[in-house]
Amino acid sequence: PLDPPPTLLPLSPSLLELTLYDNALTRMPDLSSFSSLDSLFIHANKITHVPANHLPASLTELKLHDNDLRSIATDAFIHLVSLESLSLHGNRRLICVPSLPRGLEDQTVITVDSSAKACRQQST
């Protein structure tokens, strides 16, 4: 049997910082409705995948390190136009990291294991 998706209600949608590290989470909760969320600390869990449309565009800091990430949706980060820090290190099974919004590659501090490469973009 699959675990039900985690629910974070009744947290306020105006929450600025959310700390969920070291909770044995296996799924990324849908946090897209937290439109004021600035910092998300969800490291040291057992999350295997970051789906699209689960993160609010307001994030400036995202800590996903030391999970069990195997994949990240190619458009999971594309709307994070304010992102300043992204930590993905310690996810040994993660093979590629999707693109950030255009112009942020040089402005965002990203920590990732050397085995993870940029994902190839599919041509349309």
C-alpha positions as CSV (number, residue, x, y, z in Angstrom):
1,P,0.0,0.0,0.0
2,L,1.2,3.5,-0.9
3,D,1.4,6.1,1.8
4,P,-1.2,8.9,1.3
5,P,0.3,12.2,0.1
6,P,1.4,14.4,3.0
7,T,-0.9,17.2,3.8
8,L,0.3,20.5,5.4
9,L,-3.0,22.1,6.1
10,P,-4.0,24.1,8.1
11,L,-0.7,26.0,7.7
12,S,-1.1,29.6,6.7
13,P,-0.5,30.3,3.0
14,S,1.5,33.4,4.1
15,L,4.1,31.2,5.7
16,L,7.6,32.6,5.0
17,E,9.8,29.6,6.1
18,L,9.0,25.9,6.3
19,T,11.3,23.4,8.0
20,L,10.5,19.7,7.2
21,Y,14.0,18.2,7.3
22,D,14.7,14.8,8.8
23,N,11.1,13.5,8.8
24,A,11.4,10.4,6.6
25,L,9.2,12.0,3.9
26,T,9.1,9.9,0.8
27,R,7.0,12.3,-1.4
28,M,7.4,16.0,-2.1
29,P,4.3,17.8,-0.6
30,D,2.5,20.2,-2.9
31,L,3.5,23.6,-1.6
32,S,2.4,25.6,-4.6
33,S,-0.3,27.4,-2.7
34,F,2.2,28.9,-0.2
35,S,2.7,32.0,-2.3
36,S,4.9,33.8,0.3
37,L,7.2,31.0,1.1
38,D,10.8,32.2,0.9
39,S,12.8,29.3,2.4
40,L,12.1,25.6,2.2
41,F,14.2,23.2,4.2
42,I,13.2,19.7,3.2
43,H,16.6,17.9,3.3
44,A,17.5,14.7,5.0
45,N,14.3,12.9,4.1
46,K,13.7,10.0,1.6
47,I,12.1,12.0,-1.2
48,T,12.7,10.3,-4.6
49,H,11.2,12.7,-7.1
50,V,10.4,16.4,-7.3
51,P,7.3,16.8,-9.5
52,A,6.4,19.9,-11.5
53,N,4.1,22.5,-10.0
54,H,4.8,21.6,-6.3
55,L,7.0,24.5,-5.4
56,P,6.0,28.2,-5.0
57,A,7.6,30.7,-7.3
58,S,8.5,32.9,-4.3
59,L,11.3,30.6,-3.1
60,T,14.7,32.1,-2.7
61,E,16.3,29.2,-0.8
62,L,15.6,25.4,-1.4
63,K,17.4,22.7,0.5
64,L,16.8,19.2,-1.0
65,H,20.2,17.7,-0.1
66,D,20.6,14.3,1.5
67,N,17.3,12.8,0.2
68,D,17.0,9.8,-2.2
69,L,16.3,11.9,-5.3
70,R,16.3,9.9,-8.5
71,S,14.6,12.4,-10.7
72,I,13.4,16.0,-10.9
73,A,10.7,17.0,-13.4
74,T,12.3,19.0,-16.2
75,D,10.1,22.0,-15.3
76,A,10.2,21.7,-11.5
77,F,12.4,24.8,-11.1
78,I,11.7,26.8,-14.2
79,H,9.3,29.2,-12.4
80,L,11.6,29.8,-9.5
81,V,12.6,33.3,-10.7
82,S,13.8,34.5,-7.3
83,L,15.9,31.4,-6.4
84,E,19.3,32.3,-4.8
85,S,20.3,29.0,-3.3
86,L,19.6,25.4,-4.3
87,S,21.2,22.4,-2.5
88,L,21.0,19.0,-4.1
89,H,24.2,17.3,-2.9
90,G,24.0,13.9,-1.2
91,N,21.4,12.6,-3.7
92,R,23.7,9.9,-5.2
93,R,21.1,8.5,-7.5
94,L,20.3,11.8,-9.1
95,I,21.7,11.8,-12.6
96,C,20.7,15.2,-14.0
97,V,19.5,18.6,-12.8
98,P,16.9,20.5,-14.8
99,S,17.4,24.1,-15.9
100,L,16.8,27.1,-13.8
101,P,15.0,30.1,-15.2
102,R,16.9,32.0,-17.8
103,G,19.4,34.4,-16.3
104,L,19.6,32.7,-12.9
105,E,22.3,30.2,-13.7
106,D,25.0,32.7,-12.8
107,Q,23.1,34.2,-9.8
108,T,22.0,31.1,-8.0
109,V,24.4,29.1,-5.7
110,I,23.8,25.4,-6.5
111,T,25.5,22.5,-4.7
112,V,25.2,19.2,-6.4
113,D,27.3,16.0,-6.5
114,S,29.8,15.8,-9.4
115,S,28.0,12.8,-10.9
116,A,24.9,14.9,-11.6
117,K,24.9,16.7,-14.9
118,A,22.5,19.3,-16.6
119,C,19.5,17.5,-18.1
120,R,19.3,17.7,-21.9
121,Q,16.5,19.8,-23.1
122,Q,14.2,18.1,-25.5
123,S,13.7,20.0,-28.7
124,T,10.1,20.8,-29.6
